Amino acid sequence: MSRRPDPARLREARHAALRNRLVSDGLLPEQADRWIGAWAERVGEPESAAEFDAAYEWIVSELAGGVRR
């Protein structure tokens, strides 16, 4: 019998992966959290892998444009 994935745990893992990716790009953990929060305010909490990828792309483009959070 296969286990069903827990959506909350998947979301937590994706959130942690996004945060870690941003930190490895040079952001401080607190900055990464603020940027993820800014994305969530803009379009809602990301749920799927594609939404987390879109959040990353948006954050990187905002940072490239010189926006500070």
PQR file of N, CA, C, O and H, with PARSE charges and radii, in Angstrom:
ATOM      1  N   MET A   1       0.836  -1.172   0.000 -0.4000 1.5000
ATOM      2  CA  MET A   1       0.000   0.000   0.000 -0.0000 2.0000
ATOM      3  C   MET A   1       0.890   1.247   0.000  0.5500 1.7000
ATOM      4  O   MET A   1       1.765   1.389   0.854 -0.5500 1.4000
ATOM      5  N   SER A   2       0.668   2.131  -0.941 -0.4000 1.5000
ATOM      6  CA  SER A   2       1.492   3.332  -1.024 -0.0000 2.0000
ATOM      7  C   SER A   2       0.930   4.433  -0.127  0.5500 1.7000
ATOM      8  O   SER A   2      -0.276   4.522   0.105 -0.5500 1.4000
ATOM      9  H   SER A   2      -0.043   2.016  -1.635  0.4000 1.0000
ATOM     10  N   ARG A   3       1.828   5.250   0.359 -0.4000 1.5000
ATOM     11  CA  ARG A   3       1.426   6.373   1.203 -0.0000 2.0000
ATOM     12  C   ARG A   3       1.115   7.574   0.327  0.5500 1.7000
ATOM     13  O   ARG A   3       1.753   7.795  -0.702 -0.5500 1.4000
ATOM     14  H   ARG A   3       2.807   5.178   0.170  0.4000 1.0000
ATOM     15  N   ARG A   4       0.156   8.319   0.740 -0.4000 1.5000
ATOM     16  CA  ARG A   4      -0.157   9.571   0.049 -0.0000 2.0000
ATOM     17  C   ARG A   4       0.752  10.665   0.598  0.5500 1.7000
ATOM     18  O   ARG A   4       0.992  10.732   1.803 -0.5500 1.4000
ATOM     19  H   ARG A   4      -0.362   8.140   1.577  0.4000 1.0000
ATOM     20  N   PRO A   5       1.250  11.511  -0.278 -0.5600 1.5000
ATOM     21  CA  PRO A   5       2.087  12.612   0.212  0.2800 2.0000
ATOM     22  C   PRO A   5       1.253  13.595   1.040  0.5500 1.7000
ATOM     23  O   PRO A   5       0.093  13.863   0.729 -0.5500 1.4000
ATOM     24  N   ASP A   6       1.849  14.107   2.063 -0.4000 1.5000
ATOM     25  CA  ASP A   6       1.201  15.097   2.925 -0.0000 2.0000
ATOM     26  C   ASP A   6       1.449  16.484   2.328  0.5500 1.7000
ATOM     27  O   ASP A   6       2.592  16.939   2.297 -0.5500 1.4000
ATOM     28  H   ASP A   6       2.792  13.890   2.316  0.4000 1.0000
ATOM     29  N   PRO A   7       0.401  17.163   1.853 -0.5600 1.5000
ATOM     30  CA  PRO A   7       0.588  18.478   1.210  0.2800 2.0000
ATOM     31  C   PRO A   7       1.295  19.500   2.100  0.5500 1.7000
ATOM     32  O   PRO A   7       2.095  20.298   1.612 -0.5500 1.4000
ATOM     33  N   ALA A   8       1.009  19.480   3.386 -0.4000 1.5000
ATOM     34  CA  ALA A   8       1.653  20.439   4.285 -0.0000 2.0000
ATOM     35  C   ALA A   8       3.154  20.178   4.377  0.5500 1.7000
ATOM     36  O   ALA A   8       3.953  21.115   4.385 -0.5500 1.4000
ATOM     37  H   ALA A   8       0.359  18.831   3.782  0.4000 1.0000
ATOM     38  N   ARG A   9       3.531  18.916   4.445 -0.4000 1.5000
ATOM     39  CA  ARG A   9       4.957  18.580   4.520 -0.0000 2.0000
ATOM     40  C   ARG A   9       5.672  18.902   3.212  0.5500 1.7000
ATOM     41  O   ARG A   9       6.814  19.360   3.219 -0.5500 1.4000
ATOM     42  H   ARG A   9       2.882  18.155   4.438  0.4000 1.0000
ATOM     43  N   LEU A  10       5.001  18.663   2.097 -0.4000 1.5000
ATOM     44  CA  LEU A  10       5.584  19.019   0.798 -0.0000 2.0000
ATOM     45  C   LEU A  10       5.817  20.520   0.707  0.5500 1.7000
ATOM     46  O   LEU A  10       6.873  20.966   0.260 -0.5500 1.4000
ATOM     47  H   LEU A  10       4.072  18.291   2.091  0.4000 1.0000
ATOM     48  N   ARG A  11       4.823  21.299   1.136 -0.4000 1.5000
ATOM     49  CA  ARG A  11       4.950  22.748   1.098 -0.0000 2.0000
ATOM     50  C   ARG A  11       6.097  23.219   1.988  0.5500 1.7000
ATOM     51  O   ARG A  11       6.878  24.083   1.587 -0.5500 1.4000
ATOM     52  H   ARG A  11       3.965  20.937   1.500  0.4000 1.0000
ATOM     53  N   GLU A  12       6.205  22.655   3.196 -0.4000 1.5000
ATOM     54  CA  GLU A  12       7.297  23.014   4.103 -0.0000 2.0000
ATOM     55  C   GLU A  12       8.655  22.694   3.484  0.5500 1.7000
ATOM     56  O   GLU A  12       9.591  23.488   3.579 -0.5500 1.4000
ATOM     57  H   GLU A  12       5.572  21.954   3.521  0.4000 1.0000
ATOM     58  N   ALA A  13       8.754  21.541   2.857 -0.4000 1.5000
ATOM     59  CA  ALA A  13      10.023  21.145   2.228 -0.0000 2.0000
ATOM     60  C   ALA A  13      10.360  22.062   1.056  0.5500 1.7000
ATOM     61  O   ALA A  13      11.515  22.450   0.882 -0.5500 1.4000
ATOM     62  H   ALA A  13       7.994  20.897   2.780  0.4000 1.0000
ATOM     63  N   ARG A  14       9.360  22.406   0.258 -0.4000 1.5000
ATOM     64  CA  ARG A  14       9.601  23.313  -0.877 -0.0000 2.0000
ATOM     65  C   ARG A  14       9.988  24.700  -0.382  0.5500 1.7000
ATOM     66  O   ARG A  14      10.867  25.344  -0.955 -0.5500 1.4000
ATOM     67  H   ARG A  14       8.422  22.090   0.400  0.4000 1.0000
ATOM     68  N   HIS A  15       9.332  25.159   0.681 -0.4000 1.5000
ATOM     69  CA  HIS A  15       9.658  26.461   1.260 -0.0000 2.0000
ATOM     70  C   HIS A  15      11.100  26.461   1.751  0.5500 1.7000
ATOM     71  O   HIS A  15      11.845  27.406   1.490 -0.5500 1.4000
ATOM     72  H   HIS A  15       8.618  24.635   1.146  0.4000 1.0000
ATOM     73  N   ALA A  16      11.496  25.413   2.456 -0.4000 1.5000
ATOM     74  CA  ALA A  16      12.865  25.313   2.962 -0.0000 2.0000
ATOM     75  C   ALA A  16      13.860  25.264   1.805  0.5500 1.7000
ATOM     76  O   ALA A  16      14.926  25.876   1.876 -0.5500 1.4000
ATOM     77  H   ALA A  16      10.891  24.646   2.668  0.4000 1.0000
ATOM     78  N   ALA A  17      13.522  24.545   0.751 -0.4000 1.5000
ATOM     79  CA  ALA A  17      14.416  24.460  -0.407 -0.0000 2.0000
ATOM     80  C   ALA A  17      14.576  25.821  -1.074  0.5500 1.7000
ATOM     81  O   ALA A  17      15.684  26.194  -1.461 -0.5500 1.4000
ATOM     82  H   ALA A  17      12.656  24.047   0.693  0.4000 1.0000
ATOM     83  N   LEU A  18      13.478  26.569  -1.211 -0.4000 1.5000
ATOM     84  CA  LEU A  18      13.548  27.904  -1.800 -0.0000 2.0000
ATOM     85  C   LEU A  18      14.396  28.819  -0.931  0.5500 1.7000
ATOM     86  O   LEU A  18      15.249  29.552  -1.433 -0.5500 1.4000
ATOM     87  H   LEU A  18      12.578  26.266  -0.897  0.4000 1.0000
ATOM     88  N   ARG A  19      14.160  28.774   0.364 -0.4000 1.5000
ATOM     89  CA  ARG A  19      14.934  29.606   1.294 -0.0000 2.0000
ATOM     90  C   ARG A  19      16.419  29.255   1.193  0.5500 1.7000
ATOM     91  O   ARG A  19      17.262  30.147   1.107 -0.5500 1.4000
ATOM     92  H   ARG A  19      13.468  28.179   0.772  0.4000 1.0000
ATOM     93  N   ASN A  20      16.739  27.971   1.203 -0.4000 1.5000
ATOM     94  CA  ASN A  20      18.136  27.544   1.105 -0.0000 2.0000
ATOM     95  C   ASN A  20      18.766  27.965  -0.221  0.5500 1.7000
ATOM     96  O   ASN A  20      19.938  28.340  -0.270 -0.5500 1.4000
ATOM     97  H   ASN A  20      16.054  27.245   1.272  0.4000 1.0000
ATOM     98  N   ARG A  21      17.988  27.901  -1.283 -0.4000 1.5000
ATOM     99  CA  ARG A  21      18.494  28.314  -2.596 -0.0000 2.0000
ATOM    100  C   ARG A  21      18.834  29.798  -2.599  0.5500 1.7000
ATOM    101  O   ARG A  21      19.870  30.206  -3.124 -0.5500 1.4000
ATOM    102  H   ARG A  21      17.037  27.597  -1.244  0.4000 1.0000
ATOM    103  N   LEU A  22      17.953  30.602  -2.009 -0.4000 1.5000
ATOM    104  CA  LEU A  22      18.207  32.040  -1.939 -0.0000 2.0000
ATOM    105  C   LEU A  22      19.408  32.346  -1.052  0.5500 1.7000
ATOM    106  O   LEU A  22      20.203  33.232  -1.364 -0.5500 1.4000
ATOM    107  H   LEU A  22      17.111  30.271  -1.582  0.4000 1.0000
ATOM    108  N   VAL A  23      19.540  31.618   0.049 -0.4000 1.5000
ATOM    109  CA  VAL A  23      20.692  31.812   0.937 -0.0000 2.0000
ATOM    110  C   VAL A  23      21.975  31.417   0.206  0.5500 1.7000
ATOM    111  O   VAL A  23      22.998  32.088   0.343 -0.5500 1.4000
ATOM    112  H   VAL A  23      18.894  30.898   0.302  0.4000 1.0000
ATOM    113  N   SER A  24      21.927  30.341  -0.562 -0.4000 1.5000
ATOM    114  CA  SER A  24      23.138  29.941  -1.300 -0.0000 2.0000
ATOM    115  C   SER A  24      23.475  30.944  -2.399  0.5500 1.7000
ATOM    116  O   SER A  24      24.617  31.014  -2.853 -0.5500 1.4000
ATOM    117  H   SER A  24      21.096  29.796  -0.674  0.4000 1.0000
ATOM    118  N   ASP A  25      22.472  31.723  -2.829 -0.4000 1.5000
ATOM    119  CA  ASP A  25      22.715  32.794  -3.803 -0.0000 2.0000
ATOM    120  C   ASP A  25      23.293  34.044  -3.138  0.5500 1.7000
ATOM    121  O   ASP A  25      23.676  34.990  -3.827 -0.5500 1.4000
ATOM    122  H   ASP A  25      21.544  31.666  -2.460  0.4000 1.0000
ATOM    123  N   GLY A  26      23.358  34.054  -1.797 -0.4000 1.5000
ATOM    124  CA  GLY A  26      23.986  35.173  -1.108 -0.0000 2.0000
ATOM    125  C   GLY A  26      23.097  35.985  -0.198  0.5500 1.7000
ATOM    126  O   GLY A  26      23.576  36.919   0.445 -0.5500 1.4000
ATOM    127  H   GLY A  26      23.047  33.286  -1.238  0.4000 1.0000
ATOM    128  N   LEU A  27      21.820  35.664  -0.119 -0.4000 1.5000
ATOM    129  CA  LEU A  27      20.934  36.393   0.789 -0.0000 2.0000
ATOM    130  C   LEU A  27      21.110  35.882   2.209  0.5500 1.7000
ATOM    131  O   LEU A  27      21.456  34.720   2.424 -0.5500 1.4000
ATOM    132  H   LEU A  27      21.431  34.906  -0.642  0.4000 1.0000
ATOM    133  N   LEU A  28      20.873  36.749   3.163 -0.4000 1.5000
ATOM    134  CA  LEU A  28      20.814  36.313   4.547 -0.0000 2.0000
ATOM    135  C   LEU A  28      19.489  35.581   4.748  0.5500 1.7000
ATOM    136  O   LEU A  28      18.527  35.865   4.034 -0.5500 1.4000
ATOM    137  H   LEU A  28      20.592  37.692   2.989  0.4000 1.0000
ATOM    138  N   PRO A  29      19.409  34.653   5.694 -0.5600 1.5000
ATOM    139  CA  PRO A  29      18.156  33.932   5.906  0.2800 2.0000
ATOM    140  C   PRO A  29      16.950  34.850   6.138  0.5500 1.7000
ATOM    141  O   PRO A  29      15.853  34.577   5.649 -0.5500 1.4000
ATOM    142  N   GLU A  30      17.160  35.933   6.882 -0.4000 1.5000
ATOM    143  CA  GLU A  30      16.065  36.864   7.148 -0.0000 2.0000
ATOM    144  C   GLU A  30      15.606  37.559   5.864  0.5500 1.7000
ATOM    145  O   GLU A  30      14.414  37.789   5.661 -0.5500 1.4000
ATOM    146  H   GLU A  30      18.051  36.154   7.279  0.4000 1.0000
ATOM    147  N   GLN A  31      16.567  37.887   5.005 -0.4000 1.5000
ATOM    148  CA  GLN A  31      16.219  38.505   3.722 -0.0000 2.0000
ATOM    149  C   GLN A  31      15.432  37.525   2.863  0.5500 1.7000
ATOM    150  O   GLN A  31      14.441  37.899   2.238 -0.5500 1.4000
ATOM    151  H   GLN A  31      17.536  37.700   5.170  0.4000 1.0000
ATOM    152  N   ALA A  32      15.868  36.287   2.833 -0.4000 1.5000
ATOM    153  CA  ALA A  32      15.155  35.273   2.053 -0.0000 2.0000
ATOM    154  C   ALA A  32      13.720  35.143   2.536  0.5500 1.7000
ATOM    155  O   ALA A  32      12.795  35.049   1.729 -0.5500 1.4000
ATOM    156  H   ALA A  32      16.673  35.983   3.341  0.4000 1.0000
ATOM    157  N   ASP A  33      13.533  35.138   3.856 -0.4000 1.5000
ATOM    158  CA  ASP A  33      12.178  35.043   4.410 -0.0000 2.0000
ATOM    159  C   ASP A  33      11.321  36.248   4.001  0.5500 1.7000
ATOM    160  O   ASP A  33      10.144  36.097   3.677 -0.5500 1.4000
ATOM    161  H   ASP A  33      14.284  35.215   4.511  0.4000 1.0000
ATOM    162  N   ARG A  34      11.920  37.436   4.020 -0.4000 1.5000
ATOM    163  CA  ARG A  34      11.163  38.637   3.613 -0.0000 2.0000
ATOM    164  C   ARG A  34      10.776  38.565   2.144  0.5500 1.7000
ATOM    165  O   ARG A  34       9.653  38.915   1.784 -0.5500 1.4000
ATOM    166  H   ARG A  34      12.877  37.558   4.283  0.4000 1.0000
ATOM    167  N   TRP A  35      11.690  38.116   1.294 -0.4000 1.5000
ATOM    168  CA  TRP A  35      11.377  38.007  -0.130 -0.0000 2.0000
ATOM    169  C   TRP A  35      10.292  36.970  -0.389  0.5500 1.7000
ATOM    170  O   TRP A  35       9.397  37.198  -1.204 -0.5500 1.4000
ATOM    171  H   TRP A  35      12.602  37.832   1.587  0.4000 1.0000
ATOM    172  N   ILE A  36      10.364  35.848   0.290 -0.4000 1.5000
ATOM    173  CA  ILE A  36       9.325  34.826   0.129 -0.0000 2.0000
ATOM    174  C   ILE A  36       7.988  35.383   0.608  0.5500 1.7000
ATOM    175  O   ILE A  36       6.952  35.132  -0.008 -0.5500 1.4000
ATOM    176  H   ILE A  36      11.091  35.663   0.951  0.4000 1.0000
ATOM    177  N   GLY A  37       8.008  36.133   1.699 -0.4000 1.5000
ATOM    178  CA  GLY A  37       6.788  36.779   2.192 -0.0000 2.0000
ATOM    179  C   GLY A  37       6.243  37.798   1.200  0.5500 1.7000
ATOM    180  O   GLY A  37       5.031  37.912   1.022 -0.5500 1.4000
ATOM    181  H   GLY A  37       8.850  36.336   2.200  0.4000 1.0000
ATOM    182  N   ALA A  38       7.140  38.537   0.558 -0.4000 1.5000
ATOM    183  CA  ALA A  38       6.705  39.525  -0.441 -0.0000 2.0000
ATOM    184  C   ALA A  38       6.032  38.829  -1.622  0.5500 1.7000
ATOM    185  O   ALA A  38       5.028  39.310  -2.147 -0.5500 1.4000
ATOM    186  H   ALA A  38       8.125  38.444   0.704  0.4000 1.0000
ATOM    187  N   TRP A  39       6.590  37.702  -2.030 -0.4000 1.5000
ATOM    188  CA  TRP A  39       5.965  36.927  -3.112 -0.0000 2.0000
ATOM    189  C   TRP A  39       4.572  36.466  -2.681  0.5500 1.7000
ATOM    190  O   TRP A  39       3.611  36.581  -3.442 -0.5500 1.4000
ATOM    191  H   TRP A  39       7.406  37.311  -1.604  0.4000 1.0000
ATOM    192  N   ALA A  40       4.471  35.947  -1.467 -0.4000 1.5000
ATOM    193  CA  ALA A  40       3.187  35.448  -0.973 -0.0000 2.0000
ATOM    194  C   ALA A  40       2.149  36.562  -0.912  0.5500 1.7000
ATOM    195  O   ALA A  40       0.980  36.331  -1.222 -0.5500 1.4000
ATOM    196  H   ALA A  40       5.251  35.853  -0.849  0.4000 1.0000
ATOM    197  N   GLU A  41       2.556  37.766  -0.519 -0.4000 1.5000
ATOM    198  CA  GLU A  41       1.628  38.905  -0.495 -0.0000 2.0000
ATOM    199  C   GLU A  41       1.175  39.261  -1.901  0.5500 1.7000
ATOM    200  O   GLU A  41       0.042  39.695  -2.109 -0.5500 1.4000
ATOM    201  H   GLU A  41       3.505  37.954  -0.267  0.4000 1.0000
ATOM    202  N   ARG A  42       2.061  39.077  -2.854 -0.4000 1.5000
ATOM    203  CA  ARG A  42       1.774  39.458  -4.240 -0.0000 2.0000
ATOM    204  C   ARG A  42       0.811  38.492  -4.921  0.5500 1.7000
ATOM    205  O   ARG A  42      -0.124  38.921  -5.596 -0.5500 1.4000
ATOM    206  H   ARG A  42       2.982  38.724  -2.685  0.4000 1.0000
ATOM    207  N   VAL A  43       1.034  37.186  -4.749 -0.4000 1.5000
ATOM    208  CA  VAL A  43       0.245  36.200  -5.494 -0.0000 2.0000
ATOM    209  C   VAL A  43      -0.343  35.093  -4.626  0.5500 1.7000
ATOM    210  O   VAL A  43      -1.043  34.221  -5.140 -0.5500 1.4000
ATOM    211  H   VAL A  43       1.794  36.837  -4.200  0.4000 1.0000
ATOM    212  N   GLY A  44      -0.079  35.109  -3.345 -0.4000 1.5000
ATOM    213  CA  GLY A  44      -0.561  34.048  -2.474 -0.0000 2.0000
ATOM    214  C   GLY A  44       0.553  33.066  -2.161  0.5500 1.7000
ATOM    215  O   GLY A  44       1.586  33.034  -2.830 -0.5500 1.4000
ATOM    216  H   GLY A  44       0.490  35.817  -2.928  0.4000 1.0000
ATOM    217  N   GLU A  45       0.324  32.278  -1.147 -0.4000 1.5000
ATOM    218  CA  GLU A  45       1.319  31.295  -0.733 -0.0000 2.0000
ATOM    219  C   GLU A  45       1.562  30.288  -1.846  0.5500 1.7000
ATOM    220  O   GLU A  45       0.611  29.699  -2.359 -0.5500 1.4000
ATOM    221  H   GLU A  45      -0.515  32.304  -0.604  0.4000 1.0000
ATOM    222  N   PRO A  46       2.815  30.079  -2.228 -0.5600 1.5000
ATOM    223  CA  PRO A  46       3.088  29.068  -3.253  0.2800 2.0000
ATOM    224  C   PRO A  46       2.785  27.676  -2.712  0.5500 1.7000
ATOM    225  O   PRO A  46       3.032  27.385  -1.542 -0.5500 1.4000
ATOM    226  N   GLU A  47       2.257  26.834  -3.565 -0.4000 1.5000
ATOM    227  CA  GLU A  47       1.912  25.470  -3.176 -0.0000 2.0000
ATOM    228  C   GLU A  47       2.675  24.436  -3.999  0.5500 1.7000
ATOM    229  O   GLU A  47       3.282  23.517  -3.449 -0.5500 1.4000
ATOM    230  H   GLU A  47       2.057  27.071  -4.516  0.4000 1.0000
ATOM    231  N   SER A  48       2.637  24.592  -5.301 -0.4000 1.5000
ATOM    232  CA  SER A  48       3.233  23.582  -6.182 -0.0000 2.0000
ATOM    233  C   SER A  48       4.708  23.889  -6.433  0.5500 1.7000
ATOM    234  O   SER A  48       5.189  24.988  -6.160 -0.5500 1.4000
ATOM    235  H   SER A  48       2.144  25.338  -5.747  0.4000 1.0000
ATOM    236  N   ALA A  49       5.404  22.895  -6.956 -0.4000 1.5000
ATOM    237  CA  ALA A  49       6.806  23.089  -7.314 -0.0000 2.0000
ATOM    238  C   ALA A  49       6.949  24.209  -8.341  0.5500 1.7000
ATOM    239  O   ALA A  49       7.889  25.001  -8.278 -0.5500 1.4000
ATOM    240  H   ALA A  49       5.014  22.001  -7.177  0.4000 1.0000
ATOM    241  N   ALA A  50       6.014  24.271  -9.283 -0.4000 1.5000
ATOM    242  CA  ALA A  50       6.062  25.316 -10.312 -0.0000 2.0000
ATOM    243  C   ALA A  50       5.896  26.700  -9.688  0.5500 1.7000
ATOM    244  O   ALA A  50       6.551  27.651 -10.117 -0.5500 1.4000
ATOM    245  H   ALA A  50       5.250  23.628  -9.334  0.4000 1.0000
ATOM    246  N   GLU A  51       5.036  26.825  -8.688 -0.4000 1.5000
ATOM    247  CA  GLU A  51       4.846  28.119  -8.030 -0.0000 2.0000
ATOM    248  C   GLU A  51       6.089  28.525  -7.240  0.5500 1.7000
ATOM    249  O   GLU A  51       6.444  29.703  -7.196 -0.5500 1.4000
ATOM    250  H   GLU A  51       4.505  26.053  -8.340  0.4000 1.0000
ATOM    251  N   PHE A  52       6.748  27.552  -6.618 -0.4000 1.5000
ATOM    252  CA  PHE A  52       7.990  27.870  -5.913 -0.0000 2.0000
ATOM    253  C   PHE A  52       9.080  28.268  -6.901  0.5500 1.7000
ATOM    254  O   PHE A  52       9.875  29.162  -6.613 -0.5500 1.4000
ATOM    255  H   PHE A  52       6.460  26.595  -6.653  0.4000 1.0000
ATOM    256  N   ASP A  53       9.126  27.621  -8.055 -0.4000 1.5000
ATOM    257  CA  ASP A  53      10.086  28.010  -9.100 -0.0000 2.0000
ATOM    258  C   ASP A  53       9.788  29.423  -9.588  0.5500 1.7000
ATOM    259  O   ASP A  53      10.708  30.214  -9.800 -0.5500 1.4000
ATOM    260  H   ASP A  53       8.480  26.895  -8.289  0.4000 1.0000
ATOM    261  N   ALA A  54       8.512  29.742  -9.768 -0.4000 1.5000
ATOM    262  CA  ALA A  54       8.126  31.084 -10.201 -0.0000 2.0000
ATOM    263  C   ALA A  54       8.500  32.116  -9.135  0.5500 1.7000
ATOM    264  O   ALA A  54       8.938  33.218  -9.465 -0.5500 1.4000
ATOM    265  H   ALA A  54       7.765  29.099  -9.596  0.4000 1.0000
ATOM    266  N   ALA A  55       8.329  31.763  -7.869 -0.4000 1.5000
ATOM    267  CA  ALA A  55       8.710  32.664  -6.782 -0.0000 2.0000
ATOM    268  C   ALA A  55      10.206  32.949  -6.842  0.5500 1.7000
ATOM    269  O   ALA A  55      10.632  34.096  -6.706 -0.5500 1.4000
ATOM    270  H   ALA A  55       7.973  30.868  -7.602  0.4000 1.0000
ATOM    271  N   TYR A  56      11.000  31.904  -7.046 -0.4000 1.5000
ATOM    272  CA  TYR A  56      12.448  32.084  -7.142 -0.0000 2.0000
ATOM    273  C   TYR A  56      12.806  33.007  -8.303  0.5500 1.7000
ATOM    274  O   TYR A  56      13.604  33.931  -8.145 -0.5500 1.4000
ATOM    275  H   TYR A  56      10.654  30.972  -7.157  0.4000 1.0000
ATOM    276  N   GLU A  57      12.222  32.757  -9.453 -0.4000 1.5000
ATOM    277  CA  GLU A  57      12.518  33.581 -10.634 -0.0000 2.0000
ATOM    278  C   GLU A  57      12.130  35.035 -10.393  0.5500 1.7000
ATOM    279  O   GLU A  57      12.874  35.939 -10.774 -0.5500 1.4000
ATOM    280  H   GLU A  57      11.574  32.006  -9.581  0.4000 1.0000
ATOM    281  N   TRP A  58      10.981  35.276  -9.770 -0.4000 1.5000
ATOM    282  CA  TRP A  58      10.540  36.635  -9.483 -0.0000 2.0000
ATOM    283  C   TRP A  58      11.504  37.315  -8.516  0.5500 1.7000
ATOM    284  O   TRP A  58      11.894  38.463  -8.730 -0.5500 1.4000
ATOM    285  H   TRP A  58      10.377  34.542  -9.461  0.4000 1.0000
ATOM    286  N   ILE A  59      11.886  36.616  -7.461 -0.4000 1.5000
ATOM    287  CA  ILE A  59      12.796  37.192  -6.472 -0.0000 2.0000
ATOM    288  C   ILE A  59      14.135  37.544  -7.113  0.5500 1.7000
ATOM    289  O   ILE A  59      14.671  38.629  -6.886 -0.5500 1.4000
ATOM    290  H   ILE A  59      11.569  35.684  -7.287  0.4000 1.0000
ATOM    291  N   VAL A  60      14.667  36.638  -7.905 -0.4000 1.5000
ATOM    292  CA  VAL A  60      15.957  36.892  -8.568 -0.0000 2.0000
ATOM    293  C   VAL A  60      15.838  38.093  -9.508  0.5500 1.7000
ATOM    294  O   VAL A  60      16.747  38.921  -9.568 -0.5500 1.4000
ATOM    295  H   VAL A  60      14.231  35.757  -8.090  0.4000 1.0000
ATOM    296  N   SER A  61      14.737  38.194 -10.234 -0.4000 1.5000
ATOM    297  CA  SER A  61      14.589  39.334 -11.152 -0.0000 2.0000
ATOM    298  C   SER A  61      14.446  40.640 -10.381  0.5500 1.7000
ATOM    299  O   SER A  61      14.973  41.669 -10.805 -0.5500 1.4000
ATOM    300  H   SER A  61      13.999  37.521 -10.184  0.4000 1.0000
ATOM    301  N   GLU A  62      13.749  40.610  -9.268 -0.4000 1.5000
ATOM    302  CA  GLU A  62      13.620  41.821  -8.439 -0.0000 2.0000
ATOM    303  C   GLU A  62      14.987  42.218  -7.884  0.5500 1.7000
ATOM    304  O   GLU A  62      15.340  43.397  -7.877 -0.5500 1.4000
ATOM    305  H   GLU A  62      13.321  39.775  -8.923  0.4000 1.0000
ATOM    306  N   LEU A  63      15.744  41.243  -7.424 -0.4000 1.5000
ATOM    307  CA  LEU A  63      17.085  41.540  -6.902 -0.0000 2.0000
ATOM    308  C   LEU A  63      17.995  42.101  -8.000  0.5500 1.7000
ATOM    309  O   LEU A  63      18.785  43.012  -7.751 -0.5500 1.4000
ATOM    310  H   LEU A  63      15.457  40.285  -7.429  0.4000 1.0000
ATOM    311  N   ALA A  64      17.881  41.560  -9.199 -0.4000 1.5000
ATOM    312  CA  ALA A  64      18.696  42.047 -10.322 -0.0000 2.0000
ATOM    313  C   ALA A  64      18.335  43.480 -10.669  0.5500 1.7000
ATOM    314  O   ALA A  64      19.172  44.238 -11.159 -0.5500 1.4000
ATOM    315  H   ALA A  64      17.239  40.820  -9.401  0.4000 1.0000
ATOM    316  N   GLY A  65      17.094  43.845 -10.416 -0.4000 1.5000
ATOM    317  CA  GLY A  65      16.649  45.212 -10.680 -0.0000 2.0000
ATOM    318  C   GLY A  65      17.000  46.184  -9.569  0.5500 1.7000
ATOM    319  O   GLY A  65      16.689  47.372  -9.662 -0.5500 1.4000
ATOM    320  H   GLY A  65      16.414  43.229 -10.018  0.4000 1.0000
ATOM    321  N   GLY A  66      17.632  45.704  -8.538 -0.4000 1.5000
ATOM    322  CA  GLY A  66      18.076  46.571  -7.451 -0.0000 2.0000
ATOM    323  C   GLY A  66      17.045  46.818  -6.369  0.5500 1.7000
ATOM    324  O   GLY A  66      17.232  47.707  -5.538 -0.5500 1.4000
ATOM    325  H   GLY A  66      17.885  44.739  -8.462  0.4000 1.0000
ATOM    326  N   VAL A  67      15.962  46.059  -6.355 -0.4000 1.5000
ATOM    327  CA  VAL A  67      14.936  46.244  -5.332 -0.0000 2.0000
ATOM    328  C   VAL A  67      15.445  45.655  -4.018  0.5500 1.7000
ATOM    329  O   VAL A  67      16.047  44.582  -4.000 -0.5500 1.4000
ATOM    330  H   VAL A  67      15.809  45.338  -7.030  0.4000 1.0000
ATOM    331  N   ARG A  68      15.197  46.366  -2.924 -0.4000 1.5000
ATOM    332  CA  ARG A  68      15.619  45.879  -1.598 -0.0000 2.0000
ATOM    333  C   ARG A  68      14.381  45.568  -0.767  0.5500 1.7000
ATOM    334  O   ARG A  68      13.368  46.263  -0.848 -0.5500 1.4000
ATOM    335  H   ARG A  68      14.707  47.237  -2.938  0.4000 1.0000
ATOM    336  N   ARG A  69      14.483  44.523   0.024 -0.4000 1.5000
ATOM    337  CA  ARG A  69      13.399  44.170   0.973 -0.0000 2.0000
ATOM    338  C   ARG A  69      14.011  43.957   2.332  0.5500 1.7000
ATOM    339  O   ARG A  69      13.299  43.652   3.289 -0.5500 1.4000
ATOM    340  H   ARG A  69      15.306  43.959   0.090  0.4000 1.0000
TER
END
